[in-house]
């Protein structure tokens, strides 16, 4: 029995010795404040990323223009494979046409015409996210044109409409008054970094 206990004790000592490692200092020295990382960023560098649009009035919409007819050409070349002919739904996305007034029912149809309260939202979304396989690849004029085409398919603007930074912001969307202002207290929060209340 005694040899068995001795073997167990010896084995435990070997395991403990193998697990024990000398304590080393792992704290890293503070970086040298004279070292400069990166490079200064210019206004031109920022401009490529600064594509915000205030959707209520179109502030920030870029200079450009597009017609309904031009939009149909762009749509058929770059959008139809996912959204289907005449934006009525395709293999990837459902319809983008119709549904106006459906938000007051239990059978809502989500389309730009039925849902968006302001037309610049459509431009902003297309510019940022479409085509899905190559987002932000459409030119400003192509984006205005596709926006015009979709608004026309929804019956919101006429066939001869031209959309630009002024006309798009003036389009009256059918669901403009279908939203309420979020007046919960936390929506009025002010960012604070020091000496906050």
N, C-alpha and C positions, 0 to 999 in steps of 0.2 A: 504494500500500500504506500509505503514511504517513497519508493522509487517512482510510483505513479504520480504522487503529489509533486515530487521534484521535477519530473518531466513537464508537468503542467505549468509549474512556476517558471521553469526555464523557457518554455514556449511563450508564456505571457511576457517575460522580460525581453525576448527577442522581438516580438511584435511591437512592444512599446518603444524599444530602441529604434526600430525601423520607421515608426511614425513620427518620432521626435525629430524635428529639424531645428537648426539654430535660428533664433529670432533675428530677422534682418530688418533694417529700417526700410519701409516701403514708401514713406512720404517723399514726394518729389519736391525739388526746389521750386520756388516761385519763379515764373517766367521772367525773363529779363525785360524790364519795361522799355528798353531801347529797341527791342526787336519789333519790327513792323510786319504784321501779317496782312495779306491781301493787297488791294490797291484802292486808291480813291475812286469813288463812283461818280460819274458825270450825270448831268441832267439828261443827256441823250441815252445813257444806260437805263436810267429810271423810266424814261418815256415809253420804252418797249413794254414795261410791266405795268405802267400806270394807265390801265384801260377801264377804270371805274366809270360807270354812267349812273347819274342820279335818275332813276327811272320815272319819277313823278313829273319831271319837266325836261328830261333829255340832256341836262347839263353833262358835258363830257362826251357827247356824241361827236365822232370825228367828221371832218369835212369829207364829203363824198356824195354819191347819188346812185340810185338804181331804179329801174322801171319794172313793172309787172312782167312785161315781155322778156326782159333780160333775166329776171328771176326764174322764169320758167326754164330757160336754157341752162342756167347754172344748176337748178334743181334736178333737171333730167340728167345732167352730167355727173353730179356729185352727191345727190341725196336720194334718188329714187330707189337705189338698191336696198336701202334700209327702210325708207318711209313709204314706198309704193307709189304707183301712178297717182297723180293729182293729190298727193299727201293723204290718201284715204286708208293708209295702213299697209305695212309691208312685213317682211319676214322678221324684222328686228323690233319695229315700233308700231304701235297702233295708230289710229287716225289722228290727224292734226287739223281736221276740218269738221265743222258742225258743233253740236252740243251747246250752242248759244241759248242761254236761259235754263240750261239743265241744272245749274247749281242751286236752283230753288226746288229741286225735286230729289227723290231718293235714288234716281238713276243718273248720276252726274257723268258727263262725258268730258274728259280732260283734254282740252285743245287750247291753243293760244287764244282763239276767239272766245272761248267760253270762260277761260280762267284768268288770263292776264288783265290786270286793271289798267296797265299803261303799255303802249306799244314799244317804247324803248327796251322793255324787258325782253322782248323777242329778239331784237337786234343783239342785245348784250349776251343772251344765251347762245345764239348761233355763233357769234364771234368767238366766244370763249370755248365752246364745247363741240362744235361741229366742223366738218364731218367727224364722226366718232373715231374713225381710224386715223385721222390726221387733224386734230383740233387746232384752231387758230391758223389754218392754212388759207382760208378764204380772204380775199382782199376786202377792203372797206366797201368798195363799190359792189362786189359780189354779195356781201352781207346785206347791204341795203336792198339789193335786187331780190334776194331770197325772202327777206322780210316783206317786201312789197307783194311778192307772189303769194305768200302764205296769208297775208292780210286780205288779199283779193279773193283767194279761194274761200275764205270765211265770210265773204260778202261785206267786208268792213270798208274797203276802199275800191274805187272803180278801176276798170281795165286800163285806163290811161294815166293812172296815178304815178307820180314820181316821188320816191322817198329819199329824203336827205336829212341833215341834222336839224332842219327847221320843221319840215312837214311831218316827219315821223313823230315828233314830240306832240304835235297837235291832233293826232289821230284820237278819236273818241272810242275807246274800247267798250264793248257792250257790258262788261262786268265791272266797269270803273267804280260804281257805287256799291258793289257787292261785298266790300270788306269793311271791317270796323277798325278804328285806331286801337292799338294795344296800349292801354293806359295803366297797366299794372305798375306799381311803384318801382320795381326793379328795371323797367325800361327807361327810367329817368336817371339811372345811376350815372355818376360822374367818375371817371377813372381817377384813382388817387394812388400815388406811389409813396408819399411820405406825409407824416403828420395827419393821417386820415381820421375822420370822425368815427 
